[in-house]
Amino acid sequence: MELLMSILIGLMFMAATYLILSKSLLRIILGTAILSHGVNLLILTMGGLKKRKGSPT
């Protein structure tokens, strides 16, 4: 699961960087929003997934 999240975060950072480097103000705002969501996902992913005690998986 962490690998999938890492790939998703990388794609979000790539798209955000592309949008922020454009000249349109709307694209810059959208890129900043995507970047902030990517950072939040990065922080959550770095925390790791914890398995509950007694969980069958």
JOLINJO-V417947 format. One record per residue. RES is the residue in one small letter. SS is DSSP state (H for helix, E for strand, C for the rest). PSI is psi in radians with two decimals (* if undefined). NEAR is the number of other ideal C-beta (glycine too) atoms within 8 Angstrom. Layout:
# JOLINJO-V417947
res = (RES,RES)
ss = (SS,SS)
psi = (PSI,PSI)
near = (NEAR,NEAR)
This chain:
# JOLINJO-V417947
res = (m,e,l,l,m,s,i,l,i,g,l,m,f,m,a,a,t,y,l,i,l,s,k,s,l,l,r,i,i,l,g,t,a,i,l,s,h,g,v,n,l,l,i,l,t,m,g,g,l,k,k,r,k,g,s,p,t)
ss = (C,H,H,H,H,H,H,H,H,H,H,H,H,H,H,H,H,H,H,H,C,C,C,C,H,H,H,H,H,H,H,H,H,H,H,H,H,H,H,H,H,H,H,H,H,H,H,C,C,C,C,C,C,C,C,C,C)
psi = (-0.65,-0.58,-0.76,-0.74,-0.68,-0.70,-0.75,-0.74,-0.73,-0.72,-0.65,-0.72,-0.69,-0.80,-0.70,-0.73,-0.73,-0.76,-0.65,-0.54,-0.02,3.01,-0.27,2.30,-0.65,-0.71,-0.63,-0.74,-0.75,-0.71,-0.68,-0.68,-0.76,-0.68,-0.72,-0.65,-0.66,-0.68,-0.71,-0.73,-0.64,-0.77,-0.75,-0.67,-0.65,-0.46,-0.43,2.82,2.16,2.39,2.43,2.65,2.43,0.03,2.34,-0.31,*)
near = (5,8,6,7,11,9,8,9,12,8,8,13,10,8,10,13,10,9,12,11,5,9,3,6,5,6,11,11,8,9,15,10,8,12,13,8,9,12,8,8,12,9,8,8,11,6,5,6,5,4,6,5,4,3,6,2,3)
